[in-house]
């Protein structure tokens, strides 16, 4: 009975774990993707500045900042360049190492060291080629310089080596190929036009071969030579790394969710075990009590029948008749409780077989018509077709419950109609009455155990109704794999329907 709840807890644990893993994984993926984008753009700008230096062209401010950022990234992040640093780059390295403000900077005569003075009195000497801090002096006192390896990280070298250069004229023609390898693409005319118009252009394009390329284009700032420089980096390797990362994250996510799901199943089982044991004890008690009550009820009824046959006093006979009626009511209640306990425990055995509904419902109608005649209610057959795969005894029980319920709320002169219609793989069976109907506020509760709607609607035999019939019918329908529902309007009648699997 509690297994669906255990599955819900397990699913909740697994989904929570999957959400956390997805959040962390997506964060890692975004960080790596943004790192690739940042380092690629910075490398493109640095390479562009290097090309401007090679052509002795005035350096735009955006490129000078990028050049300094790249140098600081290489020096402070244990990288070293092979060319001589500019004054701006050396200043940036000093500020990264010491902070403060620059007071003075000069290059020594041999052009090997930058001497940088800060306003706080610190003096730094920086190697003009490696970017390494050689010496730091604070208020005349020398301190050991930070250890900065001289070899650049392979990742940064790979970024620069992966960049190709396209010198272009104003018409977008490649003037010459300065690259050691073949060009992966021709000049991109839209990027060139934007750069000539705005000074620079940065975009990601997809080539005709399906490769994604990050493209940086700058208008050259000298009158002779190329009109523009177009630098690009093929992003195939980065895409492969990101795809591998995504695959790994998905794999670890699925494994993690499965592990958490298994742990959740185990934990929920431990947490629900006391409730399951209590529920099982309750079901055993109901089943045992039902069995134990049958014998005394049978004895009471037999004794009342014997006493009734020999009774001569009218009051005595009326009293014994009441005993018989109440014992019958108690017997039905015990049977209902036993059926419910079997439904709850899954111990109810169904003997399924194909049932042709036209003949089956006709037999039910003949049996119920006599009971309906006693109440002045007509029970008739409507449109019937289809064959179901069900237990005939339980199907008969379901229909009699619904017919009995309809009789309780249908006044004399009313009609109860039985119908069946096959729709696809299901057969829908309905019991419609012309009774007083059910108020909307009661409809969601009518299949609950011991629930009874407004008792003023009921007939005189309402006292014998324990409110278990519709609950039993619902349990039997669901045991067959079907569904049950109700449609009703006050003073217009009620239709209770249920579906069962059609016989193939």
BELKA-V656861 format. One line per field, one symbol per residue. phi: phi as a letter, one per 40 degrees, with the letter a starting at -180 (. if undefined). psi: psi as a letter, one per 30 degrees, with the letter a starting at -180 (. if undefined). burial: 1 if it has 9 or more other ideal C-beta (glycine too) atoms within 8 Angstrom, else 0. Layout:
phi->???
psi->???
burial->???
This chain:
phi->.ccdcccccccccccccccccccccccccccccccdcccccccccccccccccccfcdccdccccccccccccccccgbbcccccccccccccccccbggbccaaaccdcfbbcbbbbccgcbbbbccbcgcccabbbfgbcbccccbdccccccccccccccbbbcbcccgcccabcccbcccaccccccccccccbhaababbbcccgccbcbbbbccbbcbgccabbbabcccccccccccccccccccccccccccccccccccccccddcccccccccccccccccccccccccccccccccccccbcccccccccccccccccccccccccccccccccgcccbccacbcccccccccccccccccccbgbcbbbbcbahbbbaccccccccccccccccccbbcdgcbbbbaaacbgcbbbbbbbbbccgbcdccdcbccccgcbcdccccccccccccgbccccdcccccccgbbbaababcgbhbbbbabbcccc
psi->egeeeeeeeeeeeeeeeeeeeeeeeeeeeeeeeeeeeeeeeeeeeeeeeeeeeeghkkkleeeeeeeeeeeeeeefghlklflklleeeeeeeeeeefaakkekklkleghfkkjkklfgfkkkkkkfefgkjekkkjhfkklklkjjkfkkkfeeeeeeffklkjkkafggkkeljgkflkkfllkjeeeeeeeeefelkklklklfggkkkkkkkkkkgkelakflkjklkkgeeeeeeeeeeeeeeeeeeeeeeeeeeeeeeeeeeeefeeeeeeeeeeeeeeeeeeeffeeeeeeeeeeeeeeeefkfkeeeeeeeeeeeeeeeeeeeeeeeeeeeeeeefggkkkiklkjjfeeeeeeeeeefeeeeefggkkklkbkkllkljljeeeeeeeeeeeeeeeeegklkflkkkklkkkjbglkkkkjklhaflkkeffefffgkkgkkajffflafgffgjfgfeeeeeeeeeeffgalklkkkkkgflkjkllklkkk.
burial->010011001111111111001100100110011001101111111111111100101011001101111111111100111000111111111110110101001001000011111100011111111111101111000000100100011001101100111111000001000000001110110011011100011100101000111111111101000101111111100110110011001101100111011011101110010001001100100110110011001101100110110010000110011011101111111111111111111000010000101101110110011011001110111101011111110111111111111111110001111111110001111111101011100110011000101000010001001111111111111111010101010000111111111100
